[in-house]
Amino acid sequence: MLKGKQRSYLKKMAHNLKPIIQMGKDGPSDSFINQLDDMLESKELVKINVLENSGFEANDISGLANDVAERLGAEFVQAIGRKFVVYREADENPEIVLPR
């Protein structure tokens, strides 16, 4: 579980990130989760864009993000509009060092 300082640090890092994966009408399908799992292993911090045709409203994104993070063993960082950010430390060669 992330502490407040750690979450703030990750939010700051995520600010300039571009979404590198999009969730469409299939929602968080198994193939989406597998693809995101690979991205988290290589990048650790990933921003996801939820397309309008996904069937999720902007106010549902936080709940969706928490579900996705839980399925991946990751941490939900933040949700803004139709975008959300998740973090998981890489098993091999972690690059992001969180503040204590």
C-alpha positions as CSV (number, residue, x, y, z in Angstrom):
1,M,0.0,0.0,0.0
2,L,1.3,3.4,-1.0
3,K,1.8,6.1,1.6
4,G,0.8,9.7,0.9
5,K,4.3,10.9,0.0
6,Q,4.8,8.0,-2.3
7,R,1.5,8.5,-4.1
8,S,2.3,12.2,-4.5
9,Y,5.7,11.3,-5.9
10,L,4.1,9.0,-8.4
11,K,1.5,11.5,-9.4
12,K,4.3,14.0,-10.1
13,M,6.1,11.4,-12.3
14,A,2.9,10.5,-14.1
15,H,1.9,14.1,-14.9
16,N,4.0,14.2,-18.1
17,L,3.3,10.6,-19.2
18,K,1.2,10.0,-22.2
19,P,-1.3,7.2,-22.1
20,I,0.3,4.1,-23.6
21,I,-2.7,1.8,-23.6
22,Q,-6.4,2.3,-24.2
23,M,-9.3,0.5,-22.8
24,G,-12.2,0.1,-25.3
25,K,-15.6,-1.5,-25.3
26,D,-14.3,-4.8,-24.1
27,G,-13.4,-3.2,-20.8
28,P,-10.6,-4.9,-18.7
29,S,-10.5,-8.1,-20.8
30,D,-8.0,-10.8,-20.1
31,S,-5.9,-9.7,-23.2
32,F,-5.9,-6.1,-21.9
33,I,-4.8,-7.2,-18.4
34,N,-2.0,-9.4,-19.9
35,Q,-0.8,-6.5,-22.1
36,L,-0.9,-4.1,-19.1
37,D,0.9,-6.6,-16.9
38,D,3.8,-6.7,-19.5
39,M,3.9,-2.9,-19.6
40,L,4.0,-2.6,-15.8
41,E,6.9,-5.0,-15.7
42,S,8.9,-2.9,-18.1
43,K,7.8,0.6,-17.2
44,E,6.4,0.3,-13.6
45,L,4.2,3.4,-14.0
46,V,1.5,3.3,-16.7
47,K,-1.2,5.8,-17.7
48,I,-4.3,4.3,-19.3
49,N,-6.9,6.1,-21.4
50,V,-10.5,4.8,-21.2
51,L,-12.3,5.4,-24.5
52,E,-15.7,6.9,-24.6
53,N,-17.2,3.7,-26.3
54,S,-16.0,1.6,-23.3
55,G,-19.4,2.0,-21.6
56,F,-17.8,3.5,-18.5
57,E,-18.7,7.0,-17.4
58,A,-16.0,9.4,-16.2
59,N,-17.2,9.1,-12.6
60,D,-16.8,5.3,-12.7
61,I,-13.1,5.4,-13.7
62,S,-11.7,5.3,-10.1
63,G,-13.6,2.1,-9.3
64,L,-12.6,0.6,-12.6
65,A,-8.9,1.6,-12.0
66,N,-9.0,0.0,-8.5
67,D,-10.4,-3.2,-10.0
68,V,-7.7,-3.3,-12.7
69,A,-4.9,-2.6,-10.2
70,E,-6.2,-5.3,-7.9
71,R,-6.2,-7.9,-10.7
72,L,-2.6,-7.0,-11.5
73,G,-1.3,-6.8,-8.0
74,A,-0.5,-3.1,-8.7
75,E,-1.3,0.2,-6.9
76,F,-3.9,2.7,-8.1
77,V,-2.2,6.1,-8.2
78,Q,-4.8,8.5,-9.5
79,A,-7.7,9.0,-11.9
80,I,-8.5,12.2,-13.8
81,G,-11.3,12.3,-16.3
82,R,-11.0,9.2,-18.5
83,K,-7.4,8.5,-17.6
84,F,-5.9,6.6,-14.7
85,V,-2.5,5.7,-13.5
86,V,-1.3,2.4,-11.9
87,Y,2.1,1.5,-10.5
88,R,3.8,-1.8,-9.7
89,E,7.5,-2.3,-8.9
90,A,9.2,-4.4,-11.5
91,D,10.3,-7.9,-10.3
92,E,13.6,-7.5,-12.2
93,N,15.6,-4.2,-12.3
94,P,13.2,-1.8,-10.6
95,E,13.9,1.8,-11.8
96,I,11.5,3.9,-9.7
97,V,12.7,4.5,-6.1
98,L,9.9,5.6,-3.9
99,P,10.5,8.0,-1.0
100,R,10.2,6.5,2.5
